[in-house]
């Protein structure tokens, strides 16, 4: 047997579902209408006061916080939200290289990544010209979901580094995957 509260809640849900999602925009348009009379204006002002009270309810605030709760990814140091997407390819960590760690390779030089060693290499055809062979085939060091878990982060001390905390906030900057190759 449903409680009185539950019956009232279900009735309110049914009534709320009859209101158009654009209703608030319609109210704003109505307020701009010069033919609005005083009684209509008073009714709209009552509605707006009620909306303000509802937006101050703890339950409403908690719901909105949960919807837009951005978290800090402890792997790539970007903000992410489950609501706005955290797909299986959203957390991207590029390979990084050391300009002083190379081997001669034909007429050029070959760099092995600091993160993945010989599994991820690039060749600079003429030393110093920044013309890297096979850069488009390099891939990424890590591609996966964002995480707030230090245990899942997989820190390697090179390109997947712990947060740099200052006053409880991480100040570490993630590596920009669009600036490949990245040399440390």
C-alpha positions in Angstrom: 0.0 0.0 0.0 1.4 3.4 -1.0 1.9 6.1 1.6 0.1 9.4 1.3 3.5 11.0 0.5 4.2 8.5 -2.3 0.7 9.1 -3.8 1.3 12.9 -3.7 4.8 12.5 -5.2 3.4 10.3 -8.1 0.7 12.9 -8.8 3.3 15.7 -8.8 5.4 13.7 -11.3 2.4 13.2 -13.5 1.6 16.9 -13.4 5.2 17.9 -14.0 5.3 15.6 -17.1 2.5 17.7 -18.7 4.6 20.8 -18.6 6.6 21.6 -21.8 10.4 21.6 -21.4 10.3 25.1 -23.0 7.8 26.4 -20.4 10.4 28.6 -18.6 11.4 30.1 -21.9 7.8 30.8 -22.7 7.4 32.6 -19.4 10.4 34.8 -20.3 8.8 35.6 -23.7 5.5 36.3 -21.9 7.2 38.8 -19.6 8.5 40.7 -22.6 5.0 40.9 -24.0 3.8 44.5 -23.6 0.1 43.4 -23.4 0.6 41.5 -20.1 -1.8 42.8 -17.5 -1.1 43.3 -13.7 -2.9 40.1 -12.6 -0.9 38.0 -15.1 2.3 39.7 -14.0 1.5 38.9 -10.3 0.8 35.3 -11.2 4.1 35.0 -13.1 6.0 36.6 -10.2 4.5 34.0 -7.8 5.7 31.3 -10.2 9.2 32.7 -10.3 9.3 33.0 -6.4 8.3 29.3 -6.2 11.0 28.4 -8.8 13.5 30.3 -6.7 12.4 28.4 -3.5 12.7 25.1 -5.3 16.1 25.8 -6.6 17.2 26.5 -3.0 16.0 23.1 -1.7 18.7 20.8 -0.5 17.4 17.9 -2.5 17.5 20.0 -5.7 21.0 21.3 -5.0 22.2 17.8 -4.3 20.6 16.5 -7.5 22.3 19.2 -9.6 25.6 18.7 -8.0 25.4 15.0 -8.7 24.5 15.7 -12.4 27.4 18.1 -13.0 29.9 16.7 -10.6 33.3 17.1 -12.3 36.1 15.0 -11.0 39.8 15.3 -11.4 41.5 12.5 -13.4 44.5 11.5 -11.4 46.1 10.0 -14.6 45.8 12.8 -17.2 44.9 15.6 -14.8 41.8 16.7 -16.8 38.4 17.3 -15.4 35.7 14.7 -16.3 32.1 14.0 -15.5 30.1 10.9 -15.9 27.2 13.0 -17.1 29.2 14.7 -19.9 30.9 11.5 -21.0 33.7 9.4 -19.9 34.1 7.1 -22.8 36.6 4.3 -23.2 39.0 6.6 -25.2 38.6 9.9 -23.3 41.8 9.7 -21.1 44.8 10.0 -23.4 48.4 9.9 -22.4 50.9 10.6 -25.2 54.4 9.1 -25.4 57.3 11.3 -24.3 60.9 11.4 -25.4 64.2 12.6 -24.1 66.1 14.8 -26.7 69.5 13.6 -25.1 68.6 9.9 -25.3 68.9 8.8 -29.0 70.9 6.5 -31.3 72.1 7.1 -34.8 69.8 5.6 -37.3 70.9 5.8 -40.9 71.4 9.5 -41.7 69.1 10.5 -38.8 68.5 9.7 -35.1 66.1 7.4 -33.4 64.4 8.2 -30.1 62.9 5.5 -27.9 60.1 6.8 -25.7 60.9 7.3 -22.0 57.5 5.7 -21.1 57.4 2.6 -23.3 61.0 2.2 -24.5 61.6 0.5 -27.8 57.9 -0.3 -28.2 57.3 3.4 -29.2 60.0 5.0 -31.3 60.4 7.9 -33.7 63.1 8.7 -36.2 64.2 12.2 -37.1 65.5 11.9 -40.7 67.9 14.8 -40.4 69.0 15.6 -36.9 67.7 18.9 -35.7 65.1 19.5 -38.4 62.2 18.2 -36.4 61.0 16.1 -39.4 60.0 12.8 -37.7 59.4 9.7 -39.8 56.3 7.5 -38.9 55.0 10.0 -36.4 51.4 9.2 -37.5 51.9 5.6 -36.6 53.3 6.4 -33.1 50.0 5.8 -31.2 49.5 6.7 -27.6 51.1 5.5 -24.4 47.7 5.1 -22.8 44.1 5.4 -24.0 41.2 4.5 -21.7 38.7 5.9 -19.2 39.4 8.7 -16.8 39.9 7.7 -13.1 39.8 9.3 -9.7 41.6 6.2 -8.3 45.3 6.5 -7.5 45.5 2.7 -7.6 44.2 2.6 -11.2 46.3 5.5 -12.5 49.4 3.4 -13.4 52.0 6.0 -12.4 55.3 5.5 -14.2 57.2 8.7 -13.2 57.5 9.8 -16.8 54.3 10.8 -18.4 51.8 9.4 -15.9 52.6 11.3 -12.8 50.9 11.9 -9.4 49.0 15.0 -8.7 50.9 18.1 -7.5 48.8 19.3 -4.6 48.7 22.9 -3.4 46.0 23.8 -0.9 44.2 20.5 -1.6 44.0 21.2 -5.4 46.0 19.5 -8.1 48.2 21.9 -10.1 49.7 19.3 -12.4 49.2 19.9 -16.0 48.4 17.1 -18.4 50.4 16.5 -21.5 48.9 17.9 -24.7 48.4 15.0 -27.1 48.2 17.4 -30.0 51.8 18.5 -29.5 53.5 15.3 -30.5 56.2 14.4 -30.3 56.7 15.6 -26.7 60.2 15.9 -25.4 61.0 16.3 -21.7 
